[in-house]
Amino acid sequence: MKRLVIRPLLALFTIASAPAAAQEALGDTAESGRKMEDGREGKGPSGFIALGPGATPAYDGAKSYQPIPFGIADLRWKGMEFELRGLRARLDLLGDSPVQFGPAINLRFKRNSSSDGDGRVKLLDDVGQAVELGGFVGYRFGGDEKGQGEVAVDLTVLKDVNDGHDGLVATAQLSYAAYRGGRVFVNVDAQANYGDGKYMRSYFGVTAEESLRSGLAAYRPGGGLRDVGAGATLGYRLSRRWGLIARAGANRYLGDAGDSPIVEEGSKVQAIAGLALSFSF
C-alpha cells in the first residue's frame, strides 16, 4: 500500500478567474509523494487531483464575493514535478532536490467591469485577458521524517505577453509545516506581491476619461508592493487515496494599490476560502 506524505505549502489553489490578490493568496498546494510506504517512488507517475467549491472577491478591490470552482492537480515523474493550480502551472525541473527551479505560466481572465464591478466600478474600462510567462526558484529546508517543521521559500516572476495588462508581477512566499500527525496536516504561509506600473495601472488606475464617466477620481498608480497576505491550510486523509483539503487566506492592499479609488470603493482586504476533495494515485 502506498501513502502520500503531505509536504508544506507555499500557499494554495490558484484560481485563474479569481482577482489577483486572491490568486496569490491561494498560491500552491502539493502532496509530496516523496516518501511512499511501499518503496515504489520513481517507478511511475504519481500525484493527486483536488476539486471543490470556493469563494473569492468579484474583482480586485471588490467588497462583494462570488462562488468559484476550487481545483488543483500535481504530477511527479522521473524526478520532475508538474503543478497545476486553476490555470496557473509550473514545472519543477529539480523535483527531488531541496532546490526548486523551472518555468511557470498563468492565465488571468479579463475584468468585465460592467458585470463584475460594484457601483461606479461598473463604468470603468474592461481589462483584457493576460497570459503571464516566466519562472520560479525556491528552497526547502528543515523538518523531521514526517515533514513537520519544514520551511519553504519561493519566488515567482511572470510577464504578460498577451497585452492584457502588459506588465510584470512577482510573488514571494514563505510556508511552514506546522503539524503532521496521523491523518492530519496543518500548514501556515505568508506572501508578498509586487506589480510594475503597467500592471498596477491596468487594475487599480482610473484614467481621466473613466473618471468623467464613473465619478471616481482620476488615479495613476506606480509600480511597487501591491499587497501582503497570510493563510492556513488543513488537510485530512480519509483513506489511502481520498482526503479533504480546506483553505482560508486573506491579503491586504498596500501602497498605490491600497490608495486606489477602485479599492476605496470596495475593500482593502481580499479574502478567499475553499474546500476540496482530493484523490491520490
Salt bridges, closest charged atoms under 4 A:
GLU24 OE2 - ARG88 NH2 3.25
GLU24 OE2 - ARG108 NH2 3.89
GLU24 OE1 - ARG226 NH2 2.94
ASP28 OD1 - ARG85 NH2 2.73
ASP28 OD2 - ARG90 NH2 3.21
GLU37 OE2 - ARG3 NE 3.07
ASP38 OD2 - ARG40 NE 3.85
ASP74 OD2 - ARG76 NH1 2.24
ASP74 OD1 - ARG85 NH2 3.94
GLU81 OE2 - ARG7 NH2 3.06
GLU81 OE1 - ARG34 NH2 2.89
GLU83 OE2 - ARG7 NH2 3.16
GLU83 OE1 - ARG85 NH2 3.68
GLU83 OE1 - ARG90 NE 2.87
ASP125 OD1 - ARG213 NH1 3.00
ASP126 OD2 - LYS110 NZ 3.92
GLU132 OE2 - ARG108 NE 2.83
GLU132 OE2 - HIS165 NE2 2.74
ASP154 OD2 - ARG90 NH1 2.81
ASP166 OD1 - LYS159 NZ 3.47
ASP166 OD2 - LYS198 NZ 3.51
ASP189 OD2 - ARG247 NH1 2.52
GLU209 OE2 - ARG213 NH2 3.42
ASP227 OD2 - ARG226 NE 2.40
GLU265 OE1 - ARG120 NH2 2.84
